[in-house]
């Protein structure tokens, strides 16, 4: 256990010591916030306003709050996973610069070494995404606040689950990498593609029926929907309070992927949490199995 804690601390310190890696990880959510607020906010706002009945008066605060909640849920869904890939590159760097040779001749077992990378990735990613979450709350507050204390607690749980998912996924993906070139290629692919795969950049409801069915088998779909449900619960309640028909609220929720469908059945927020937890457990077992078979 002492060896594991020592490795975790060592990997965490290396992350903060490498200014390039640290600032790139920290800048990822900051850049996303600026891009989302600058470019996507107007697109989402116009789309939402065009769907509202002309005879219904809706406050600017509710419109802006809906847009902000959707944007921040999408941002966190992307950031929680992509940041873990940036943080977990310490594993690849150790191989590229030869530091792993020292570990290989030590009495520490391979699974302990790789668990050190994993837990350091989780802790560092939680710190970076914690900063991103705080900035998101500030942005939502300035646009339209409809969150309760329970919503914030659930959002923190969502972030924890997504960071764990990202950490174990990145650990499996980064495990065979050995060079800086491979590391850069994987980081670029994940950063560019994950937002589309998880439905953050564009709601899955806008995709073709075939893509919707295919993406219903991906846990990333439910990670994003989980965040949207907890970020927008208060907004949907406010819509009902001011007189939105139940069907209209459900239609808005459906269009924003808050009610994903798997094999004809709507997946509830609780089931989404179970799906994410089960995925983390399964991927974690795969990671441990692979690490246990590693030859020193």
HELIX and SHEET records of a PDB file:
HELIX    1   1 UNK A    2  UNK A   17  1                                  16    
HELIX    2   2 UNK A   19  UNK A   35  1                                  17    
HELIX    3   3 UNK A   36  UNK A   40  3                                   5    
HELIX    4   4 UNK A   41  UNK A   51  1                                  11    
HELIX    5   5 UNK A   60  UNK A   87  1                                  28    
HELIX    6   6 UNK A   90  UNK A   96  1                                   7    
HELIX    7   7 UNK A  100  UNK A  104  1                                   5    
HELIX    8   8 UNK A  110  UNK A  143  1                                  34    
HELIX    9   9 UNK A  149  UNK A  175  1                                  27    
HELIX   10  10 UNK A  180  UNK A  197  1                                  18    
HELIX   11  11 UNK A  204  UNK A  206  5                                   3    
HELIX   12  12 UNK A  209  UNK A  215  1                                   7    
HELIX   13  13 UNK A  219  UNK A  241  1                                  23    
HELIX   14  14 UNK A  246  UNK A  255  1                                  10    
HELIX   15  15 UNK A  269  UNK A  292  1                                  24    
SHEET    1   A 2 UNK A 261  UNK A 262  0                                        
SHEET    2   A 2 UNK A 265  UNK A 266 -1                                        
END                                                                             
